Amino acid sequence: MSRRNPTPEQMARDRLPKVPLTREGVREMLAFARYLRPYRGRFAFGLAALFLGAVLGLAFPLLAGALIDAAIGSGTTGLPGIGRLARNDVALLLAATVTLQAIASFNSALVFNRVGQRALADLRRDCYARLISLPMTFFAQRRVGELTSRISADVAQMEGALVFALPQMCRQAVFLLGGVTLVALTSLKLTAVMLGTLPLLIAAAVFFGRRLRRYSRETQDQLAATQTIVEETLQAIASVKAFANEAFELRRYERGNDLVLDAAMKAARWRAAFVAFFIVALFGGIVIVLWFGAGLLAGGEITAGELTRFVLYSTFVAGAMGQAAELFSQIQKTVGATQRVRELLREPTEFGCSRGHEAGIAGAAAGRANATQGAIPGPRARLRGEVVFDAVGFRYPSRPDVAVLHDITLTAQPGERIALVGPSGAGKSTLTALLLRFYEPDQGRLLIDGREAREYPLGWLRGQMALVPQDIVLFGGTIEENIVYGRPDATAAEVRAAAALANADEFIRTFPEGYATVVGERGIKLSGGQRQRVAIARAILKNPAILILDEATSSLDSESERLVQIALERLMQGRTTFIIAHRLATVRHADAIAVIDAGRVVELGTHDELSARPEGLYRRLSALQFGETARDENAEWV
């Protein structure tokens, strides 16, 4: 990918902060060496091939100088450890060295890429496994973009360090140490002259490098801002067109694009100035070395071959030092990236132990299968569905000063339908979140079939439950993939049977691709009622013992609501069901209705019992919805 058109991942990686190199940071980075252990044999081979290629590269100036001496002199020249060789023999040896260097470099590059990619694939898997096993409290305190960056930009930075920076550091270290040693052995006087020109180059590289990085980052930030405009516009394209604001959005984009252009031109000017200065300084230094070397050559202090060798080694040293700053910057970014990834891998999972995420994920899969097959890692093959909230109190970890639930006591017998109604923010959804064990109660107990909920394996317990939320978010695959998500081992016939029970089969068959129809991002290609029925089919396929319906019929037209309600009736048969609803027509036949206000159960009974209480909140709600005289017209219900 061209750097002129960086990908979002490249832009995120370029914006990663550089962290000072400390002992702790380096230790964090070295801790990831465990991902190389399964491939340590290949890694060692790659290192050996890399050092061999670097050493052969250092032999090139030596042989090139010997070839010139042989051509100018008597046709032969002496080589340390070999003796005198004819000109043609030196040329053949030079060609063989270049060939072997190419083979060694090919093998080292291939091995480092293979080992690096495999190790990083293992790391990405562990990061993702850890991420999806973290508790809801973790996700409530972080943004999605930050978390995806851990797997994309941070791991990509580590990939660049392992696949490119580490081999380059080893290679350039050999070139630097070997080059300095060999130029010193060639001529101490020329070495002193060469080293006198290096501080100017280093200072220039630091000076220009800082400004180039600043303007490059400014360009990337402005480009990211323009991409945000594009994303916002496309996500709200219907609103843009409805308000005829295409020209407004274009002007907004043009302003951002002008800022990108300004920053890019500043960076271009500094880059051009750096190139010009570097050419003058580098070739000026070479001219000085050649001028001084020509004097030594005229005085017979060195040979033409030695002068050639010296110049070539000098370019090796200059190149190694020139890359040092960039490599050091990459290492600093990598230290920061590894620290953030290590923080993620150290986060405690819902399943407890450090490697618990794997066991927990396996347990969740087992729970889905055992919901229909019978064998579970516990005393019961299937929950009966008795649920007891015993004096439960709860505060969200992100808001410890606000009590959401106070002394909630509520019982659901197996197969009963319990409706939860009340004002917005009363705690209805929080109660079902505790049932799903997204959070743990601060006070009281949650009992399921007479046992503490926390005594059950978490994955298995959730495998006994199903949730049909108000805002259905489908995955971007096919309809069949979304339904089978309820039980991944289900057959195609079972998927279609579940869809039929959910009143979804009929509309699915009207699509040209049928069950293979792609629903689009978040299910955008389906209507609200269709998405609800797909979600119900998913829950039917899961065959849960406990069902949670979170306003599952809201925001639907009458016909869609009728079809969804029929599907829900089939789904609720024989299951303990908790129904969060603001439309009382959907809960009038519930076995019990709990009216929750300010985190407390203020009323509990059937529809008829609660409607008979003249001062009750439920009666006021009934009056508002069913046309009777309302005592409090300002009550806000959801």
N, C-alpha and C positions, 0 to 999 in steps of 0.2 A: 504494500500500500504506500503510495506516495506521501511524503510528509506534507505536500501542499494540500492534500485532502485527507487529514488525519481522521481515523475512526473515533467514535466516542470513547472507546476503550483506550486508544492511544492518548487522547486528550486528558482523560482521567489519570492515566499513568504519568503523563508529563506534569500534571499539577500536584503529584504526590509531594508532601513536604520532605525536606532533607533533615535527617536526625543526626546530631553529633555522634561521632564514633566513641562509644564508651565500652568499658569492659562488659557491662551488663548487656548492652546492645549486641555486641559481637557474640556473647554467649547465647543470646536468644537466637541469633542467626545460625550459629553452629548447631543448635538443638535440632534443626531440620535435617541434619546429616542422617538422622535415622531413616528418613525416606529414601536415602541412597543405599542403605544396607542391603536390600534385596538385589541390588545391581552393582555391588562393590567390585566384583570381578571385572565387569565391563568398564566401570569408572576408572579402575586402576590401569586398564589397558589404554583407555582414552588419554589419561595423564601421561603415560609412557610415550604414546604416539605424539602427543603435543610437545613434550620436551625434546624428543628426537627431531621433530620438524624444526623446532627453534634452534637447536644446536646445528643442524644442517644448514639453516638459514645463516648462521654466523660464519659457516665455512665459505659461503659465497664470496664475500669480499677478499678473503684470504686467497682463494683460488683465482679470482679475477686479477688480483695484483700479481700473483705468480705468473699468470698467463702473459701479462704485459711485460714483466721482466724477461720472460723467456723469449718474447718476440723481439725486444730491443737488444737483448744480450746475445749470447752464443746459441740460442735455440733451446737451452735447458735452464732449469731453475731448481733451487732447493726448497723442499717443504719440510717443516719440522716433523720428525718421526717417520718420514717416508724416504727422504733422500732426494737425489736429483731426478727430475723428470723432464722428458722432452715436451715441446710446446703442444703437440697433438695429444699426448697423454694427459697433460693438464686440462686441455679442452674436454677430453672424454670424461675425466674425473669430475669436471665442473658440471657437465651435462647429467652425469649419473647422480650427482648431489642434488641438482634441481629436481630430477625425476623422483628420487627418494623423498625429498622434502614434500613434493606434491602428494605422494602416496600417503605419507605420514599425516599431513595436514587434512587430507580427505578422511582418513580413518578417525582422527581425533574429533573433527567436526561432526562426523556421522555418529560416533559413539556418544559424544556429549549431548547431541540433540536427542538421540534415542533414550539415553538414561535420564536426561533432564525432563523430557516430555512424560515418560512413564512415572517418574517420581512426582511430578507436579499433578499428573492425573490422580495419583493416590492422594495427594494433598487436597485437591479440589473435592474429591469424594468425601474425605474426612470432614472438610469444612462444611459441605452441604449437609452431610449426615448430622453433624453437630448443630447446624443452624436450624434444621427442621425439628430438632429434638429439644430446643430451648423452650422455657415456659413463656406464657403469654406476657408476664411482667417484663421480660426482656424486650419483646417486640413493642410493647406499649411505650417504651422509653427511647426507641430508636426509629430513624426514618428508613424506609425501604431502600432508598438510593444508597445510604451509607452501608447497609448490609450487603447489597449486591456488589458494591465496590470491593468488599473483602474478597469475593470469589473472582471478580473480574480484574480490576485494576491492580489490587495488591498482589494477587497470585501472578498476574502478568508481569509485574515488576520483578518478582522473584524468578520468574521464567527467564527474563532478560539477563538477570544476574548469573543464573546457573548455566544458561546455554551460551551466553556471549561474554559477560563481564569476567567471570571466573577464568575461562580459557584465555581471554585476552590479557588478564592480569599476569597469569603464569608466563605467557609467551613474551609479553613486554618486559617482565622482570628479567627473563633470560637475556633478551636483547639489550636491556639497559646495563646489567651487571657484566655480561660478556663483552658488550661493545666498549664500555669504559675501560675494562681490563685490557682489551686488545689494542685500543688506540693508545693507551699508556705504554704498552709494550712496543708499539710501532715507533712512537716519537713522543718523548715527554715535552719537548718544546712546542710541538704542534698541539698537543693536548692542552697545554696551558692557554694557548691562543684560542682554541675552540671553547674551552670552559669560560673564557672571558666574554664570549658572545652570548652564552646561554641565559644569563640573568635578564638581559633585555627581552629575549623571546618569552621567557616565563612571565615576566611582568606584563608584557603585552597580552599574552594569553589570558591572564587573570583579569586584566582591565577590560578587555573586549568581551571576555566570556560572561562576566557579571551583567554587562549591559545587554548582551544578546539574550541571556536567559530572562532578564526582566521584560524586554520587549516581546520575546517569544511567548512568555506566560500571559502578557497583556493581550496579545493576539488571540491566544487560545481562549482566554476568558471572554473576550468580546465575541468570538465565534460561538462559544457555548451559549452566550446570551441570545444570539440570532437563531440558534437551533431551538432554543426554548420558545422563541416567538413562533417558529414553524410548527413545533409540536402543539402549542396552545391553539394555533389557528386551525390546524387539521383536526384536533380533537373537538373543537367547537365550530366546525365548518358550517353546520346547519344554522347556527346563530349568526355567523359572519354573513352568510348569504341572505338570511331573513332580514337583517338590518341593513343590507346593501353596503357593508363596510369593507369591501374588498380594497378600495382605494386607501382607506385608513390603515388597514393592515399592511398594505404595500409600503406606505410611507413609514410606518413603524419599523418594518424590516429594512428599508433603505437607510434609515438613521443608524440602525445597528450595523448594517453592512459598511457604512462609511467609517464607523469607528474601527471595524476590523481592518479596513484598507489603510487607515492612518497608522494603526499600530504595526501592520505588516510592512509598510513603507519605512517606518523608523527602524524596524529590525533589519530591513534590506540594506538601508544606508550604512548601519553599523557593521553588518556582515560584509558589505563591499569594502568598507574602510579597513576591516580586519584582514581581509584577503590581500588587499594592496600592501598593507603594512607588513604582513607576514612574508609576502614575496620579497619585499625589499630587505627585511631583516634576515630572512633565511638565506637568500642568495647573496646578500651583502656579507653575511658571516662566512659563507662558502668562498666568496671572492677573497676575503681577508685570509682565510686558511690557505687557499690556493696561492695567493701572493706570497705569504710567508713560507709556504711549502716549496714554492718555486725557488726562493732564495736558498733553502736548505738543499734542494735538488741541484742547483747550480754549484753549491759548495761541496757536493759529494757526500753530504751527511745522510741523505736517504736516496732510495731509488725511485724511479717512476712508478713501479708497481706498489711500493710502500706508500707513496703519496695517494695513489688510487685507492688502495685498501683503507687508508686513513679517512678519506672523504666518504667512502661508503659506510664505514663503521660510524662516522659522525652522523650520517643521516639516520642510521638505526637508533642511535642514542637520542637524537632530536625527536624522532617519531615516537619513541617510547615515552619520553618526557611530555610530549604534546598530548598523548592519550591519557596520561596519568590523571589530569584534572577531571576529564569526562568519566573515567572509570571510578575515581574517588566519589564523584557526585552520584553515580549509579549505586555504589555501595551504601552511601548515606541514605538514599531513598529505599534501598532494599532493607536496611536495618529498621526503618520506620514501618515498612510493609510487613516484615516478619513479626514485629511487635504487635501490630494490629491483628494479624492472623493468629498469633499465639494467644492473644487475649480472647479471641473467639473460641479457640479450641479448649481454653481453660474454663469457659463459662459452664456452671453446673447445669446439667440437663434436667428435664422433668423426671428422668428415670434414675437419677442419683449418681452413680459411680462414674469415674472418668471414661470408662469404655461403655457406659450404660446405654449410650444412644443406640448402639448396634442391637443390644438385647431388647431395648424398648421398641425399636422399629420392628424387630422380629415379632415381639409380643403383639404389636398392633396388627400385623399381618395375620398372626395366629387368631387374634380376636375376631377378625372379619370372617375367617374361614370357619371358626368354631361356632359362630352364631348360628350356623345351619348344620354343622357336622356333628356337634355334640361333645367332643373331647376338649377340655380346657386345662390350663396349668393351675387348677384350683379345685375346690370341693364341689362346684356345680357346673354342669355342662351348659346351663343357660339360666340367666337370672329370671326369677319370678316377676320382679318388677316392683317390689315394695320399696318405697322411698320415704324417709323420715328426715325432715329438717328439725333438729332438736336444739332450740334456743340459739340459733346461728346468728353470729354477728360478723361483719366484714368491713374492712377498709381497703381501698386499692393502694398497693405499695407506692404508686406515684403520687397519691394524695392521702398520706397517713393521718392528716388532721381532719378529714371528713369521713364520718361513719356513714356507709351506704346502706347497710342492713343492721337492724337492731332486734335482737331476741326473736328471730323468726322461728316459729314452730308450725310445721305443716306436715301432714301425712298423706301419702297416696298409696292405696292398696293396689295389689296386682290387677292390672286391667282397667283401673279407674282413669277418668279424664278429669284433670285438674286445670281449671282456667285461672290465669293470672291477669287481673285488670288493675288499672290505676293510672294516676297522672304520669306525665313524662318525668323521668328521673327518679321514679319511686323505688326502683331496684328490681324490677321484674326480670330483665335480661341478665342482671348480675346473679340472680338466684339460679337461673339455668346454667350460667357460666360455672358456678360452683358445682352443679350437678355433673357437668362434663369434666370437672376437675381442671379447668383452666386456671383456677385459683383455689387456695385452701382457706377454709373459714378461720377467722381470727379467734372466734369464740364459738362454743357449742360443738355439735357433732352433726355429720351427715351420714346417715345409715342407709344402706342398700341391702335389702333382704336380711336385715338384722345385724349386719356387720358394718364396721367403719369403712367408708368408701376407700380410704387410703390403704386398707389391708388388701384390696384387690390389685393385681397387676394392672398398671395404668393402661397399657395398650389393649389388654383383654377387655377391661371395663368399657373403654370407649368403643370397642368392637361390638358391645351389646346395646349401643345407643345410636340414634340417628337424629340429625338436625335438618329441618326444612326452614331456612331463614326467610325473612321478608325480602331482602335484596339478594336475589339468586345470582351468584357469580359462577358461570360455567368456565371450564377450561377451553382453550382455543382449538381443541381437536374436533373429533366427530361426535355426533349424538350418541353413538354406541359407546365410544370411549368415556363419555360423561356418565352414562348410566352404569356401565360396568365398574366405574370407580367405587361404587358401593360394595362390590365383591369381585375383585379382579380375576378370580378363578371361575366365574360364572360362564356358562355356555351361551351361545347365541340364542338358543331357544328360551333359556331363562331370562335373558335380557328382553326379548320380545314379549314374553309373558308378563314381566314386570311393567313394561311400557303399556301393555293393554289394560292392566289393572289401574294404571295411572291416567287412563284416557289420553295417552300420548301416541299410541300406535297409529291411530287414524291419520293424524296430521303429519306424522313422520313419513308415512307411505305416500303422501302427496308430493314429497320432494323427489326430484329426479334421482338423486343418489340415495334416497331412503335413509337408513341408519348410518350410512357413510357420509352424510351431509356434514360439512365443516361448519361449526356454529360461529366461528369468528372470535375475536378477542372478547372475553367476558360474556360470550353468548349473544353478541350484539345482533346477529342475523336472525334471532328468534324473538318473537313477541314476549311480553311479560308473562302471559298465561302459558305459553309454550315452555318457557324456561321453568316455570313453577312445576309443570307436569313432568318435565325431565328430572327435576330434583326429587319429586315424589317417587318416580320410577326408580331412581337411585336408592332411595330409602326403602322402598318395597323390596328391592333386590337384596339389600343388606339384611332384611328380616330382623330388626332390632327388638329387644325386649322393652326398651324405654324410648319413647319418641318425644321430641321437642319441636313444637310448631311455633315459630316466632313471627306472628302476624302474616301467616302464609297466604292469606287471601286478600291482603290489602292492595290497593292501587290496581285492581283488575276490573274490567268491564263485566256486566251482568252475566253474559254467556260464559266468559272465561272463568268467572268465579263459580258458576254452577258446575262446570266440568271439574274444576279443581276441588270443589267441596265434595263432590262424589268420590273423587280419587282419594281425598283425605279420609273420608268415612271408611273406605276399604282399608286404608293404611292403618287406621287406629284400631281396627278390630283386634281384640285380644292383647293389646299392648297398653302399658301404663303411659299416659300421654299428658304432657304439660303444654297448655295452649296459652300463648301470649296473644291477646287480641284487644282491639279497641272497638270492633264492631260486635256488639253483644248478640246479634242474631246468630253468630257462629258459635257462641258458647252457652246459649240458653239451655241446652240439654246436657251440659257437663255434669258429672257426678258431684263436683264441688267447685265453687268459685271463690278464690281468695282475692279480696280487694286489698291492694298494697298501697300505702301512702307514707311517704317520707321514711321508707325502709322498714315499715312495720305492717303486719297483717292486721288491718283494722276491722275487717268483716270477713266471715267465712260461712258459706252455706250454699244452698241451691239457688237457682234463679228465682223461684217462687218465694223462698224464705227471705232472700235479700230484698226483693221488690216490696215485701210487706213491711219493711222497716221505714217508717215515714221520714225519719231524719238521717237515713243512711246515705253514704256516698254512692252506693250502687244504685239506689232508687233515683238519685239526682241524675246519674248518668243515663239510666233507663229513660227518664223523662226527656232528656235532651235528644236521645236517639229515636225514641218511639213516639214523640209528639205530645207527651203529657206535659203538664205544667212543670217547669223547671224552677227549683228553689234557688239555684245558683247558676246563673247564665254565664258567669265568667270562668267556670271550671274548665281547665285545659286537659283534655284526655287524649291518650294515644293507645 
